[in-house]
């Protein structure tokens, strides 16, 4: 077994997420059955709002270990996030410790959650970092695209930084796919090609998710103040 965060901790995190997300908002979850029940899996999630990660953690059918920027691990959140099996990553450098732990999640047959855009933005998968391709090819793990829609449509009246309480947030899971070409190569060229394949799949899933949910707006921009 490779060094990896606690699966038990991630399950605790999932249960906390279930209570919070369903208590504060009204998640509508589509396609969760597409997440393989066992074995290594990567959830590739679009990222336009801070609640996207906790939302997926709460509605995903399996405990998930997310790679989260180290800036989020402040004060009491640091031991809490680590305790629920989340992974701290320094985005300014090649964080070998985070890479080792993330690979460990996959080697141990777990679920790794990644925001492939690297940072919160439009949430449209337009700019992908190479890390997702590396983990998918290195870990031999299928990627399940996940679209979170509605988290930035409007701002709450009580807490401006959050969607309105009890508003609907859609989470759409897509079909799992393999990023690599089957050769197992991890050269720069192979990873670049895998990143292009991934981007096409994720963008297509996002468009399909918007059609399914009737949310045709750009998921990354709030429409109200």
C-alpha positions in Angstrom: 0.0 0.0 0.0 1.3 3.4 -0.9 1.3 6.4 1.4 -2.2 8.0 1.1 -4.7 9.9 3.1 -7.3 8.1 5.2 -10.2 6.5 3.4 -12.1 6.5 6.7 -11.5 10.2 7.0 -12.8 10.8 3.5 -15.9 8.8 4.4 -16.4 11.1 7.4 -16.0 14.1 5.1 -18.6 12.6 2.7 -21.1 12.3 5.5 -20.5 15.8 6.7 -20.8 17.0 3.1 -24.2 15.1 2.7 -25.6 16.8 5.8 -24.3 20.3 4.8 -25.1 20.3 1.1 -28.6 18.8 1.4 -29.3 20.9 4.5 -28.3 24.2 2.9 -29.2 23.7 -0.7 -31.2 21.4 -3.0 -28.7 19.3 -5.0 -30.0 17.6 -8.1 -27.6 14.7 -8.9 -27.6 13.1 -12.3 -25.6 10.1 -13.4 -23.9 9.2 -10.1 -24.3 5.5 -11.0 -21.7 6.1 -13.7 -18.9 6.3 -11.1 -17.3 2.8 -11.0 -18.2 1.2 -7.7 -14.6 -0.1 -7.1 -11.1 0.6 -8.2 -9.2 3.8 -8.9 -11.2 6.7 -10.3 -10.5 10.4 -11.0 -13.4 12.9 -10.7 -12.6 15.9 -12.9 -14.7 18.7 -11.7 -15.3 22.2 -13.2 -14.6 24.9 -10.7 -16.4 28.2 -10.6 -17.4 28.4 -6.9 -15.9 27.5 -3.5 -18.8 25.1 -2.8 -18.1 23.0 -5.9 -15.7 20.7 -4.0 -17.8 20.2 -0.9 -20.9 19.7 -3.1 -19.2 16.9 -5.1 -17.8 15.4 -1.9 -21.3 15.3 -0.4 -23.2 13.8 -3.4 -20.5 11.5 -4.9 -21.3 7.8 -4.3 -17.8 7.1 -2.9 -15.5 8.9 -0.5 -13.4 11.4 -2.4 -9.9 12.8 -1.8 -9.6 16.3 -3.4 -6.4 18.0 -4.3 -6.9 21.4 -2.7 -4.7 24.5 -2.9 -2.6 24.9 0.3 -4.0 28.4 0.8 -7.3 26.8 1.9 -5.6 25.1 4.8 -5.7 28.0 7.2 -6.3 28.0 10.9 -8.7 25.2 12.1 -9.4 24.2 8.5 -5.9 22.7 8.2 -6.3 19.8 10.7 -10.0 19.4 9.6 -9.3 19.1 5.9 -6.4 16.7 6.5 -8.5 14.7 8.9 -11.2 14.1 6.3 -8.6 12.8 3.9 -8.1 15.9 1.6 -4.8 16.6 -0.1 -2.9 19.9 0.4 -1.0 21.0 -2.8 1.4 23.9 -3.5 0.4 25.1 -6.9 3.5 27.3 -7.3 5.9 24.4 -7.6 6.0 20.7 -8.3 4.7 19.5 -5.0 6.2 16.0 -4.9 4.6 15.2 -1.5 1.1 16.0 -2.9 1.8 14.0 -6.1 2.9 11.0 -4.0 -0.2 11.1 -1.9 -2.5 11.5 -4.9 -0.9 8.6 -6.7 -1.3 6.7 -3.4 -5.0 7.3 -3.5 -5.2 5.7 -7.0 -2.8 2.9 -6.2 -5.0 1.9 -3.2 -8.1 1.9 -5.4 -9.5 5.2 -4.2 -11.3 8.2 -5.7 -9.2 11.3 -6.5 -11.0 14.6 -7.0 -9.2 17.2 -9.2 -10.2 20.6 -10.5 -8.3 20.3 -13.8 -8.4 24.1 -14.5 -6.1 24.5 -11.5 -7.9 27.4 -10.1 -11.4 28.8 -9.7 -12.5 30.6 -12.9 -15.1 30.3 -15.7 -15.7 26.6 -14.8 -15.8 25.7 -18.5 -12.7 23.5 -18.7 -11.1 25.9 -21.2 -7.7 25.8 -19.6 -6.4 22.4 -18.3 -3.2 21.7 -16.4 -1.2 18.6 -17.3 -1.5 17.2 -13.8 -4.8 15.5 -14.6 -3.3 13.6 -17.6 -0.3 12.5 -15.5 -2.5 11.1 -12.7 -4.8 9.3 -15.2 -2.0 7.7 -17.2 0.2 7.0 -14.2 -2.6 5.6 -12.0 -4.3 3.7 -14.8 -7.5 5.4 -13.6 -10.6 6.2 -15.7 -11.7 9.8 -15.5 -15.3 10.7 -14.7 -16.2 14.2 -15.8 -18.4 16.1 -13.3 -20.2 19.4 -14.0 -21.5 21.5 -11.2 -24.0 24.0 -12.5 -26.0 26.7 -10.6 -23.5 27.5 -7.9 -22.7 30.9 -9.4 -26.1 31.8 -11.0 -27.1 34.1 -8.2 -25.7 35.3 -4.9 -27.4 34.7 -1.5 -29.0 37.6 0.3 -27.7 36.5 3.7 -24.2 35.5 2.7 -23.1 37.1 -0.6 -20.3 34.6 -1.2 -22.7 31.6 -1.3 -25.6 30.6 -3.6 -29.0 31.4 -2.1 -30.0 29.0 0.6 -32.2 26.2 -0.6 -31.5 27.0 -4.2 -31.0 24.2 -6.7 -27.5 23.1 -7.6 -27.1 20.5 -10.4 -24.3 18.0 -10.3 -23.9 15.9 -13.4 -21.6 12.9 -13.6 -20.5 11.7 -17.1 -19.3 8.5 -18.6 -15.9 7.3 -17.5 -13.2 7.4 -20.1 -9.5 6.5 -20.4 -7.1 9.5 -21.0 -4.1 7.5 -22.3 -3.7 5.9 -25.7 -3.3 2.4 -24.1 0.5 2.4 -24.3 1.1 3.5 -20.7 3.6 6.0 -22.0 4.2 9.0 -19.7 6.4 11.1 -22.0 5.7 14.8 -22.4 4.2 14.2 -25.9 2.0 11.4 -24.5 0.7 13.6 -21.7 0.1 16.5 -24.0 -1.9 14.3 -26.3 -3.9 12.9 -23.3 -4.6 16.5 -22.1 -6.1 17.3 -25.5 -8.3 14.2 -25.3 -9.3 15.0 -21.8 -10.3 18.6 -22.7 -12.5 17.4 -25.6 -14.3 14.9 -23.3 -14.8 17.4 -20.5 -16.0 20.2 -22.7 -18.5 17.8 -24.4 -19.7 16.6 -21.0 -20.3 20.2 -19.8 -22.3 21.0 -22.9 -24.3 17.9 -22.5 -24.9 18.7 -18.8 -26.2 22.1 -19.7 -28.6 20.6 -22.1 -29.8 18.0 -19.6 -30.3 20.6 -16.8 -31.6 23.4 -19.0 -28.8 25.6 -17.7 -27.4 27.3 -20.8 -25.8 30.2 -19.1 -22.1 30.3 -18.6 -21.6 28.5 -15.3 -18.7 30.7 -14.3 -20.3 34.1 -14.0 -22.8 35.3 -11.4 -25.8 37.0 -13.1 -26.9 39.0 -10.0 -25.3 41.0 -7.2 
